[in-house]
Amino acid sequence: MSDTKRTGIIRDINGPIVTVELPGVRSGEQVKIGELGLFGEVISLRGQLAVVQTYESTDGVRPGEPAQGLGWPLSVELGPGLMGGIFDGVQRPLEKIALESGDYIRRGISVPALDRAREWEFEPNRELSPGTKVGPGVVLGTVQETTTVLHRIMVPPGVEGELLEVAPAGEYDIESTIARVRDPRGISHRLSMYQRWPVRKPRPYLRRDDGISPLITGQRVIDTFFPQLKGGKGAVPGPFGAGKTVVQQQIARWSNADIVIYVGCGERGNELVDVLESFPELDDPYTGRKLMERTLLVANTSNMPVVAREASVYVGITMAEYYRDMGYDVVMLADSTSRWAEALREVSGRLGQMPVEEGYPAYLASRLAAVYERAGRVETYGAGSGSVTLIGAVSPPGGDFSEPVTSHTKDIIETFWALSKELADARHYPSIDWVTSFSKHVQTAAQWWHKEIDPDWEKRRTSALALLARDAELSRIVNLVGPEALSDAQRWELEGASLIKEGVLQQSALDEIDTFCSPQKQFALLDLAITIYKRGAALIKLGVPVSELQHLPLMAKMRRLKSMYSSEQLDQVLAFRAEVDHAMESVRIEYAKHGEQV
């Protein structure tokens, strides 16, 4: 779009929807509204009239006040200085805004996302020289953005041609010229260390690839039972109080992604305050540095403007794509897409569009799909492979998974971590229901687990899920007629499932030892639980009463083992296998002797 600014006047105001007379304005263009200078974007055109949705409240704005088209769509600034930042839904830096306007964002305030005064140490790409042909994604040089993240300064999309010059090593601010490129038409392009990109337009890449390695989150029920690949699409649906935010925060804290982007979209302020206060204090388990050195946050709480809430997801995914283009594996967490969909519904109602399911607009499914499809593992233009893993929380009213946002999301994503109110009420966390959850990545993840951890991973996982399914069947019988109706073998199946649920699936985010669990420890715990069950089943066939096995000291220790030893103390976890073997063998010998005496 052109940078030419156009002027007009306000004709009508309906909440965040403003009709302006603005000749020559384009659909999608950003507009400044009224004397306050509120920002918005054109969403439809009716002759000389443009319908604008504003990112801030229009209280006090009157028809007849001026409107100005800015010449570009809603865009984000991409360059050094993003990492470790906290932004609102339209990428305004909240820490800088707090210095200017206090605890509340003053309407019309405009603060650039990137610091213009700060200088960065630029190291040019030694392989480039004047006369070299360059194109989108070619790395011009690097900047050490944080100790953890090396920021690659790239030729922006849409620019290619002959490289005329690259700045020598030194300190530059983000607006300084660090390269010049002459395109085939003879036009010279001045390149700086940052670029602008419209948030609703996916950034280009060379080609899309399939995911090849799992996103390790340190959460056993996710990594072992319902794995997510890097570049995959996942959802965490669940009713109020089931622990969606905690699950997403655990993924943000412990995942092995290079970059983490957390988007708080319409959630309660106290939950986001917890994120904003706790994340800067956390240490990165992979680098030993502060977690914020590879994390950025987008905060749009429930009391912030509804239209900016809809924009916040696009802002987050665009920044994720930018770091993906540098060759990084990025995980983006959106909490929650239900609040994002509610923003769509409110704006749609203001526009008078025909509502469909539960008042949502007819384009809800296509908008959801368009956002999730921006995730993926790709071959970039100049930095090898990179990925964006998108995980969205969904908040179905009353826990009804058949409502539109959840049902449409379920059709789009590849990993579904369904949270259960019953499990949460029973203090079983994470409350991910192993019956209704699923992952389409198991076969691919198995290749990694078999190579890196143990070739029996898939067998152990399948055995555990089969035992949990059998537990669900037997539990219904117990509820109807009581445990006395079950045989010892069936009661032992219930005990084995209980071992898996309490000794493997349960994991407290507040437990310093168990909040993170390495893949090695995950498999060791699962293997021990399955081994205990199988050894016990063999003993029951010999006639050992189930009550005797239930009261073995090893049963209680198996349930506590996860919190007794950290991932660094794997040897102690593995040593428990000898205790299991000794105890089970002692029982077998005792009953073998008893059988001989009889």
C-alpha positions in Angstrom: 0.0 0.0 0.0 1.0 3.6 -0.6 2.3 5.7 2.4 0.1 8.6 1.2 -2.2 9.7 4.0 -5.8 10.6 3.2 -8.1 12.8 5.3 -11.9 12.6 5.8 -14.6 13.0 8.5 -16.6 10.7 10.8 -20.2 10.1 9.7 -21.5 7.5 12.2 -20.4 5.7 15.4 -21.7 2.3 16.6 -19.5 1.1 19.5 -16.1 0.1 18.0 -17.6 0.4 14.5 -17.2 3.8 12.9 -18.3 4.9 9.5 -16.1 7.6 7.9 -16.2 9.5 4.6 -12.6 8.9 3.4 -12.2 9.0 -0.4 -9.5 6.7 -1.8 -9.1 4.6 1.3 -8.5 0.9 0.8 -9.9 -2.1 2.5 -7.7 -3.2 5.3 -6.0 0.2 5.6 -5.2 1.6 9.1 -7.1 4.7 10.0 -6.7 7.3 12.8 -10.1 8.3 14.2 -11.2 11.6 15.8 -9.3 14.2 17.8 -8.1 11.5 20.1 -6.3 9.7 17.3 -7.8 6.3 17.9 -6.4 3.6 15.6 -8.6 1.2 13.6 -8.7 -0.6 10.3 -11.1 -0.5 7.3 -13.2 -3.7 7.1 -15.6 -2.8 4.4 -16.2 0.0 1.8 -19.5 1.5 0.6 -18.7 3.9 -2.1 -17.0 6.9 -0.5 -17.9 5.6 3.0 -15.5 3.2 4.8 -16.5 1.1 7.8 -13.7 1.1 10.4 -13.3 -1.1 13.4 -11.3 0.7 16.1 -8.9 -1.0 18.6 -10.0 1.3 21.4 -13.2 2.6 23.0 -15.0 5.3 21.0 -16.6 6.9 24.0 -16.6 10.7 23.6 -15.9 10.6 19.8 -18.4 12.6 17.7 -19.5 12.6 14.1 -17.8 15.4 12.2 -14.4 14.8 13.8 -11.5 14.1 11.4 -10.4 10.7 10.2 -7.1 10.0 8.5 -6.0 7.0 6.4 -2.4 6.0 7.1 -1.8 4.1 3.8 -0.9 0.7 5.3 -2.7 -2.2 6.9 -2.4 -3.3 10.5 1.2 -4.2 10.7 3.9 -5.2 13.2 7.4 -4.1 13.5 9.9 -7.0 13.3 13.5 -6.6 14.3 15.9 -6.7 17.3 14.3 -5.8 20.6 11.2 -7.9 20.4 12.5 -10.7 22.6 11.7 -10.3 26.3 9.1 -7.7 25.5 5.5 -7.4 26.7 3.0 -6.0 24.1 -0.7 -5.3 23.9 -3.0 -6.7 21.2 -1.7 -4.3 18.5 2.0 -4.5 19.5 2.3 -1.5 21.7 5.0 -2.0 24.3 3.2 -2.0 27.7 6.2 -1.2 29.8 6.9 2.0 27.9 3.2 2.9 27.9 3.1 2.4 31.7 5.9 5.0 32.0 3.8 7.5 29.9 0.2 6.9 31.0 0.4 4.9 34.2 -1.5 1.7 35.0 -4.2 2.3 32.3 -3.5 2.7 28.5 -4.5 6.2 27.5 -6.6 6.2 24.4 -4.9 7.3 21.2 -1.4 6.7 22.7 1.1 5.6 20.0 4.4 4.1 21.1 6.6 2.2 18.6 7.1 -1.4 19.3 10.9 -1.2 18.8 13.2 1.2 20.6 14.6 3.7 18.0 17.3 5.0 20.3 18.9 1.7 21.3 22.0 0.6 19.3 22.8 -3.0 18.4 26.1 -4.6 17.6 25.7 -5.7 13.9 27.9 -8.4 12.4 27.7 -8.6 8.6 27.5 -11.8 6.7 31.1 -12.3 5.5 29.9 -14.4 2.5 28.1 -11.5 0.9 29.9 -8.8 -1.1 28.7 -6.0 -3.5 27.4 -7.5 -6.7 25.9 -10.6 -5.1 22.4 -11.5 -6.1 20.1 -11.6 -3.0 16.5 -12.3 -2.4 13.9 -12.6 0.4 15.2 -14.4 3.5 18.9 -14.0 2.7 20.8 -13.3 5.9 22.6 -9.9 5.7 24.1 -10.2 9.1 23.4 -11.0 12.8 22.7 -9.2 16.0 23.0 -10.8 19.5 19.4 -9.9 20.6 19.8 -11.7 23.9 22.4 -14.1 25.3 20.1 -17.0 24.1 18.8 -15.6 20.8 20.9 -14.7 17.8 18.8 -12.4 15.6 19.3 -12.8 11.9 18.8 -9.6 9.9 17.2 -10.8 6.6 16.2 -9.3 3.3 12.5 -8.7 3.6 9.9 -10.4 1.4 9.4 -8.6 -1.9 12.9 -7.3 -2.2 15.5 -9.0 -4.5 18.3 -8.0 -6.8 21.9 -6.9 -6.7 23.5 -6.2 -3.4 25.1 -2.7 -3.6 26.6 -2.6 -0.1 26.4 -4.0 3.4 27.3 -2.0 6.5 30.6 -2.9 8.2 30.5 -4.4 11.7 29.5 -1.8 14.3 26.7 -0.4 16.4 23.6 0.8 14.7 20.0 1.7 15.7 17.2 -0.2 13.9 16.5 2.7 11.5 20.1 2.9 10.2 20.8 1.7 6.7 22.7 -1.7 6.9 22.4 -2.6 3.2 21.2 -1.4 -0.2 19.8 -3.6 -2.9 19.1 -2.6 -6.6 16.1 -4.6 -8.0 15.9 -5.6 -11.8 14.0 -2.3 -12.5 17.0 -0.3 -11.3 15.3 0.9 -8.1 17.5 1.0 -5.1 16.0 -0.3 -1.8 17.4 0.9 1.6 17.3 -1.9 4.1 17.4 -1.4 7.9 17.5 -3.8 10.8 13.7 -4.0 11.1 10.8 -4.5 8.7 7.1 -4.1 8.7 4.6 -6.9 7.9 0.8 -6.9 7.7 -0.5 -9.3 10.4 -3.3 -10.8 8.4 -1.0 -11.9 5.6 1.1 -15.1 6.2 4.8 -14.6 5.7 6.1 -16.5 2.6 8.4 -19.6 2.8 10.1 -21.9 0.3 8.0 -25.0 1.0 6.1 -26.8 3.8 7.6 -29.9 5.4 6.2 -32.6 7.6 7.1 -32.5 11.3 9.9 -34.9 12.3 10.5 -34.4 16.1 8.2 -34.0 19.1 7.8 -30.8 21.1 9.1 -31.9 24.5 7.1 -30.2 27.2 8.2 -32.0 30.3 4.6 -33.0 31.0 4.1 -36.8 30.9 0.5 -37.0 29.8 1.4 -34.8 26.8 4.8 -36.1 25.7 4.2 -39.8 26.4 0.5 -40.2 25.7 -0.6 -37.4 23.4 2.6 -36.0 21.7 2.7 -32.8 19.7 5.2 -32.4 16.9 7.2 -29.2 16.3 5.2 -27.4 13.7 1.9 -29.0 14.8 -1.5 -27.6 15.7 -3.0 -28.4 19.1 -5.9 -27.3 21.3 -6.5 -27.4 25.1 -10.3 -27.3 25.6 -11.8 -27.4 29.0 -14.4 -25.8 31.3 -13.8 -23.1 33.8 -11.4 -24.2 36.6 -10.1 -27.2 34.7 -6.5 -25.8 34.4 -6.2 -24.7 30.8 -4.0 -21.7 31.7 -1.7 -23.8 33.9 -1.2 -26.4 31.1 -0.3 -23.6 28.7 2.0 -21.9 31.1 3.8 -25.3 31.8 4.3 -25.7 28.0 5.6 -22.1 27.8 8.0 -22.7 30.7 9.4 -26.1 29.8 9.0 -26.8 26.1 12.2 -27.3 24.1 11.3 -24.7 21.5 13.8 -22.0 20.6 11.3 -19.2 21.0 8.1 -19.0 23.1 5.3 -16.5 22.3 2.5 -16.4 24.8 -0.7 -14.5 23.8 -3.2 -13.8 26.6 -6.3 -13.1 24.6 -9.2 -11.9 26.6 -8.3 -13.8 29.8 -8.7 -12.5 33.3 -6.2 -9.9 34.4 -5.0 -11.8 37.5 -4.0 -14.8 35.4 -1.9 -12.6 33.0 -0.4 -10.8 36.0 0.8 -14.1 37.3 2.4 -14.7 33.9 4.0 -11.3 33.7 5.3 -11.5 37.2 6.5 -15.1 37.2 8.1 -15.5 33.8 10.9 -12.9 34.3 11.9 -14.8 37.4 12.1 -18.2 35.8 15.3 -19.9 34.7 15.5 -21.6 31.3 16.0 -25.3 31.9 17.9 -25.7 28.6 20.3 -22.7 28.8 20.5 -21.8 32.4 19.6 -18.2 31.5 16.4 -16.3 32.2 13.4 -17.7 30.4 12.4 -14.2 29.1 15.5 -14.1 27.0 13.7 -16.4 24.5 10.1 -15.4 25.4 7.8 -12.5 24.4 4.3 -11.9 25.7 1.2 -10.4 24.1 -1.3 -9.3 26.7 -4.9 -8.4 26.0 -7.0 -8.9 29.1 -10.8 -9.1 29.2 -11.1 -5.4 30.1 -9.1 -4.3 27.1 -10.7 -3.3 23.8 -12.5 -6.2 22.1 -11.2 -5.5 18.6 -7.6 -5.4 19.8 -8.3 -8.9 21.2 -9.2 -10.2 17.7 -6.0 -8.6 16.4 -3.7 -10.0 19.2 -3.7 -13.6 17.8 -2.6 -12.3 14.4 0.1 -10.1 16.0 1.4 -13.1 17.9 1.4 -15.5 14.9 3.2 -12.9 12.7 6.0 -12.5 15.2 6.2 -16.3 15.4 6.6 -16.6 11.6 9.3 -14.0 11.7 11.5 -16.0 14.1 10.6 -19.1 12.1 12.0 -17.5 9.1 15.3 -17.3 11.0 15.4 -21.0 11.3 14.0 -21.2 14.8 11.4 -23.6 16.3 8.7 -21.4 17.8 5.8 -22.3 20.0 2.9 -19.9 20.2 0.3 -20.3 22.9 -3.1 -18.5 22.5 -5.2 -18.3 25.7 -7.9 -18.4 24.6 -9.3 -18.8 21.1 -12.8 -18.8 22.6 -12.4 -15.1 23.7 -10.9 -14.4 20.2 -14.1 -15.9 18.6 -16.3 -13.9 21.0 -14.6 -10.8 19.7 -15.4 -11.8 16.2 -19.1 -12.4 17.3 -19.3 -8.9 18.9 -17.9 -7.1 15.9 -20.1 -9.2 13.5 -23.2 -8.2 15.5 -22.3 -4.5 15.3 -22.0 -4.9 11.5 -25.4 -6.4 11.3 -24.1 -9.7 9.7 -26.3 -12.7 9.8 -25.5 -14.8 12.9 -25.4 -18.6 12.6 -24.4 -21.1 15.4 -24.9 -19.5 18.8 -24.6 -16.1 17.3 -21.1 -16.6 15.8 -20.6 -15.3 12.2 -20.7 -17.7 9.3 -17.0 -17.3 8.7 -16.0 -18.6 12.2 -14.7 -21.9 10.9 -12.7 -20.4 8.0 -11.1 -17.8 10.3 -10.1 -20.5 12.8 -8.7 -22.6 10.0 -6.8 -19.7 8.5 -5.1 -18.9 11.8 -4.2 -22.5 12.6 -2.9 -23.2 9.1 -0.2 -20.6 9.7 1.5 -23.1 12.0 3.8 -25.7 10.4 7.3 -26.7 9.7 8.7 -25.1 6.6 11.9 -24.7 4.6 12.7 -21.0 4.8 14.3 -18.9 2.0 17.6 -18.5 3.7 17.9 -20.1 7.1 17.1 -23.8 6.7 14.1 -25.3 8.4 12.0 -23.5 11.0 8.6 -24.2 12.6 5.7 -22.6 14.4 3.7 -24.8 16.8 0.4 -23.3 17.6 -1.5 -24.4 20.7 -4.8 -22.7 21.5 -6.9 -22.9 24.7 -10.6 -23.3 24.2 -13.2 -22.4 26.8 -16.5 -24.0 25.9 -19.4 -22.7 28.0 -20.4 -25.3 30.6 -17.7 -27.7 29.3 -19.8 -28.4 26.2 -17.4 -29.7 23.6 -20.1 -29.6 20.9 -20.3 -25.8 20.9 -19.1 -24.2 17.7 -15.6 -23.0 18.6 -14.5 -26.3 20.1 -16.1 -28.5 17.4 -14.6 -26.4 14.6 -11.2 -26.4 16.3 -11.4 -30.2 16.7 -11.8 -30.6 12.9 -8.7 -28.4 12.3 -6.1 -29.4 14.9 -3.9 -32.6 15.1 -3.6 -32.8 18.9 -6.5 -32.5 21.3 -5.8 -32.3 25.0 -9.4 -32.4 26.5 -9.5 -31.2 30.1 -12.0 -32.9 32.4 -14.0 -31.1 35.2 -14.3 -34.5 37.0 -10.6 -35.0 37.1 -10.0 -31.4 38.2 -12.5 -31.8 41.0 -10.7 -34.9 42.1 -7.5 -32.9 42.2 -6.0 -34.9 39.3 -3.7 -32.4 37.4 -3.1 -32.0 34.6 -6.8 -32.9 34.2 -6.3 -34.1 30.6 -8.8 -36.8 29.9 -7.1 -39.9 28.4 -10.4 -41.1 27.0 -11.4 -38.1 24.8 -8.0 -36.7 24.0 -6.1 -37.7 20.9 -2.9 -37.1 18.9 -2.4 -37.8 15.2 1.4 -37.6 15.7 2.0 -40.8 17.6 3.6 -42.7 14.7 6.0 -39.9 13.9 6.8 -39.2 17.6 7.4 -43.0 18.1 10.3 -42.8 15.7 12.0 -40.2 17.8 11.2 -42.0 21.1 12.5 -45.3 19.8 15.7 -43.8 18.6 16.5 -41.4 21.4 14.9 -43.1 24.5 13.8 -46.7 24.2 12.5 -49.0 21.4 9.7 -50.2 23.6 8.1 -46.8 24.0 5.1 -47.4 21.8 4.4 -50.8 23.3 4.4 -49.4 26.8 2.2 -46.5 25.8 -0.3 -48.9 24.1 -0.3 -51.2 27.1 -1.0 -48.2 29.4 -3.9 -46.9 27.3 -5.4 -50.3 27.0 -5.3 -50.7 30.8 -6.9 -47.3 31.3 -9.6 -48.2 28.8 -10.2 -51.4 30.8 -10.3 -49.4 34.0 -13.2 -47.3 32.6 -15.2 -50.4 31.8 -14.6 -52.0 35.2 -15.3 -48.8 37.1 -18.8 -48.7 35.6 -19.4 -52.2 37.0 -18.0 -51.2 40.4 -20.4 -48.2 40.5 -23.3 -50.5 39.7 -22.7 -53.6 41.9 -19.6 -52.9 44.0 -16.1 -54.2 43.9 -17.1 -57.6 45.3 -18.5 -58.5 41.8 -14.9 -58.4 40.4 -12.4 -61.2 40.3 -8.9 -60.7 41.7 -7.5 -60.3 38.2 -10.0 -57.6 37.4 -9.3 -55.8 40.7 -5.6 -55.9 39.9 -6.4 -54.3 36.6 -8.0 -51.4 38.5 -4.9 -51.3 40.7 -2.6 -51.2 37.7 -4.6 -48.4 36.1 -4.5 -46.5 39.4 -0.7 -46.8 39.4 -0.6 -45.3 35.9 -3.0 -42.5 36.8 -1.3 -41.6 40.1 2.3 -42.5 39.4 2.6 -41.4 35.8 -0.3 -39.1 34.6 -0.6 -36.9 37.7 2.0 -34.1 37.7 1.9 -31.0 39.9 3.0 -27.7 38.4 3.8 -26.5 41.9 6.1 -29.4 42.8 9.7 -28.2 42.4 10.9 -31.8 41.6 8.0 -33.0 39.4 7.0 -29.8 37.6 9.3 -30.9 34.7 10.0 -34.5 33.7 12.6 -35.4 31.1 11.7 -38.0 28.4 14.1 -40.5 30.1 12.3 -40.2 33.4 8.9 -40.3 31.7 9.7 -43.6 30.1 11.2 -45.0 33.3 8.1 -44.3 35.3 5.8 -45.7 32.6 8.0 -48.8 32.3 8.0 -49.4 36.0 4.2 -49.0 36.3 3.6 -51.5 33.4 6.2 -53.9 34.8 4.6 -53.9 38.3 1.2 -54.6 36.7 2.4 -57.4 34.6 4.4 -59.1 37.3 1.4 -58.8 39.6 -0.9 -60.3 37.0 1.4 -63.3 36.7 1.4 -63.7 40.5 -2.4 -63.6 40.7 -2.6 -66.4 38.2 -0.5 -68.4 40.7 -3.2 -67.7 43.3 -1.7 -64.8 45.2 -4.6 -62.7 46.7 -4.9 -59.2 45.2 -5.0 -57.7 48.7 -1.5 -58.9 49.4 -0.1 -57.2 46.3 -2.0 -54.0 47.1 -0.3 -53.8 50.5 3.2 -54.2 49.2 5.4 -51.2 50.2 6.5 -50.8 46.6 2.9 -49.8 45.5 3.0 -46.7 47.7 6.5 -45.9 46.7 5.6 -46.2 43.0 3.0 -43.5 43.5 5.5 -41.2 45.2 8.5 -41.9 43.0 7.8 -39.1 40.5 8.3 -36.5 43.3 11.1 -38.3 45.2 13.7 -38.0 42.4 14.3 -35.3 39.8 15.1 -35.9 36.1 18.8 -35.5 37.1 18.4 -38.4 39.5 17.4 -40.9 36.9 19.7 -43.6 38.4 17.7 -43.7 41.6 14.4 -44.0 39.6 15.9 -46.9 37.6 17.3 -48.5 40.8 13.7 -49.0 42.0 13.4 -51.7 39.4 15.6 -53.9 41.6 13.2 -53.4 44.5 10.3 -54.4 42.4 12.0 -57.5 41.1 13.0 -58.5 44.7 9.6 -57.9 46.2 7.7 -59.7 43.4 10.1 -62.6 43.4 9.8 -63.0 47.2 6.0 -63.2 46.9 6.3 -65.8 44.1 8.7 -67.9 46.1 6.5 -67.8 49.2 3.4 -68.9 47.3 5.4 -71.5 45.3 6.4 -73.1 48.7 2.8 -72.8 49.9 1.6 -74.6 46.8 4.2 -77.4 47.4 3.1 -77.9 51.0 -0.6 -78.1 49.9 
